[in-house]
């Protein structure tokens, strides 16, 4: 699975962005997908994840109530809607996918993700 995140950019604090994660080569509608981010000088951290069925959704505490993950199977794309952005949200955002019909959750390394795409930079100015 080859993944590509897009939609990053520069936004003022309080603004919104929608990130997209598209797969090339084949469908990944049966794979769980997650979003992670890495800020300068910090380790990569989990942001949000959605199960392959779309039924189970997980958010980091920092994303709860502000971000929303969703998937559009017809477009083979997963989105991360980010609202009320803060300067602390500045980071490179990566999407990742797990195995087909795979598990997802905090008990698994990287929430069960196996395949990683290139990131997209989000910069939030104060």
C-alpha positions in Angstrom: 0.0 0.0 0.0 1.4 3.4 -1.0 -0.1 6.3 0.9 0.2 10.0 0.3 -0.9 12.7 2.7 -1.9 16.1 1.4 -3.7 19.2 2.4 -1.2 20.7 4.8 -0.3 24.4 4.7 -0.1 27.5 6.8 -3.1 28.6 8.8 -3.7 31.0 11.6 -4.6 29.9 15.1 -8.3 29.1 15.3 -8.4 28.1 11.7 -9.1 24.8 10.0 -7.5 22.4 7.6 -8.6 19.1 6.0 -5.9 16.6 5.4 -6.4 13.8 2.9 -4.7 10.4 2.7 -5.0 8.7 -0.6 -3.7 5.3 -1.6 -2.3 4.3 -4.9 -1.9 0.9 -6.4 -4.9 -0.7 -4.8 -7.9 0.0 -2.6 -7.3 0.1 1.1 -10.9 0.3 2.1 -10.4 -2.8 4.2 -7.5 -1.4 6.1 -7.5 0.6 9.3 -5.9 4.0 8.9 -4.3 6.3 11.3 -2.9 9.8 11.4 0.3 10.7 13.3 2.3 13.8 13.6 5.9 14.8 14.4 6.8 18.3 15.5 10.3 19.6 15.3 12.5 18.1 17.9 9.8 15.8 19.2 8.9 12.1 18.7 6.1 11.0 16.4 2.8 10.9 18.2 -0.6 9.4 17.5 -3.4 11.7 16.4 -6.4 9.7 15.2 -7.3 6.3 13.8 -10.3 4.6 12.2 -11.0 0.9 11.9 -11.4 -0.8 8.5 -15.1 -0.9 9.0 -15.3 2.8 10.1 -17.1 1.8 13.2 -14.3 2.3 15.7 -12.6 5.7 15.9 -9.8 6.7 18.2 -8.4 10.1 19.1 -5.5 11.4 21.1 -6.5 13.6 23.9 -5.1 16.6 22.1 -7.3 15.9 19.1 -10.5 15.0 20.9 -13.3 17.5 20.1 -11.2 19.4 17.5 -10.3 16.8 14.9 -12.4 14.3 13.0 -11.2 11.3 11.1 -13.4 9.9 8.3 -13.2 7.7 5.3 -14.7 7.8 1.8 -14.5 4.3 0.4 -15.7 5.4 -3.0 -12.7 7.7 -3.2 -10.3 5.4 -1.4 -9.4 8.3 0.8 -9.3 9.0 4.5 -9.6 12.5 5.8 -8.6 14.4 8.9 -10.6 17.5 9.5 -8.8 19.8 11.9 -10.6 22.7 13.5 -9.6 25.2 16.2 -6.0 24.7 15.3 -3.3 25.9 17.7 0.4 26.6 17.3 1.1 23.4 19.2 -0.5 21.5 16.3 2.4 22.5 14.0 4.0 19.3 12.7 4.4 17.0 9.8 1.3 14.9 9.6 1.6 11.3 8.4 -1.1 8.8 7.5 -0.6 5.1 7.9 -2.5 1.9 7.2 -2.7 -1.4 9.0 -3.1 -4.8 7.4 -6.3 -5.7 5.7 -9.1 -6.4 8.3 -6.3 -5.7 10.8 -6.6 -4.6 14.4 -6.3 -1.0 15.6 -6.0 0.4 19.0 -3.6 1.7 21.7 -2.6 -1.7 22.8 -0.8 -2.3 19.5 2.5 -0.7 18.4 1.7 2.4 16.3 -2.0 1.6 16.8 -1.6 -1.4 14.5 -0.3 0.5 11.5 2.1 -1.1 9.1 2.4 1.0 6.0 3.5 4.6 6.1 3.1 7.4 3.6 5.0 10.7 3.1 3.8 13.5 5.3 2.3 16.9 4.8 3.4 19.9 6.8 0.9 21.8 8.9 2.0 25.2 10.3 -0.2 27.1 12.6 0.8 30.7 13.3 -0.2 32.5 16.5 
